[in-house]
Amino acid sequence: MSGLFERLKGDAAAAWSAYVEHDFVRGLGDGTLPEAAFRHYLVQDYLFLIEFARAYALGVSKAPTLADMRKSAGAMTGILGEMSLHIRLCAGWGIDAAALEAAPPARAMLAYTSFVLEAGRRGDYLDLIVALSPCVVGYAEIGTRLAARPHGRDPANPYAPWIAEYAGEAYQALAAEARAELDRIGAVYLTEARYPRLAALFAQATRLEADFWQMGLDQAD
Ligand SMILES: Cc1ncc(CO)c(N)n1
């Protein structure tokens, strides 16, 4: 039997494709994404990761068992580590960590992070990890897909380091862990009566991911 993650993804299939096959993603894969769009995205993604680390910290607080607390704490630490990619890439453009943290937040970043934090605040641990799952599992899927494309690992592609990060073992392990945790928690706490609300949370978070790519593409504030 496939787990909760596959069921949620299947029920949000159109939104999921719009997220993982977004034009921004295509541009990363073939190296044609304008650098200004990538920069705008990456600065906002740094702010995004700060809030996502906070959401996993909320997960530590909401977790039903000690083992779940450790999983959330591990994800939080993983995200705080993922930020070093952003610092490294932005340093190349003369943007240091202090400037990153002080950047004006874009509305699409605020919309997404506020949505996830609020889902977690209102709901329980399962609500929270459902709202968080399109993020980590989606980027792992995108990383794997892009790395398999003709220009995905080409050193001439300026986005090859970004792709390598998300296609890499450490990130793939983090995503596999998140997915396994969702399936495990789902097996314990999911009831059919609550499924539609979880599906709505998942679909909404997935749409907000696509909006995040669009914000980068449009360099929207
Ligand atoms: C917007 C967004 N979603 C997912 C990830 C993956 O961690 C990220 N870095 N940024």
The ligand as an ORCA input file, in Angstrom:
! r2SCAN-3c Opt
* xyz 0 1
  C      10.659     27.796     -1.609
  C      11.456     26.602     -1.240
  N      10.857     25.406     -1.171
  C      11.568     24.317     -0.845
  C      12.901     24.404     -0.545
  C      13.680     23.177     -0.205
  O      14.257     23.236      1.006
  C      13.499     25.670     -0.616
  N      14.807     25.832     -0.346
  N      12.754     26.737     -0.967
*
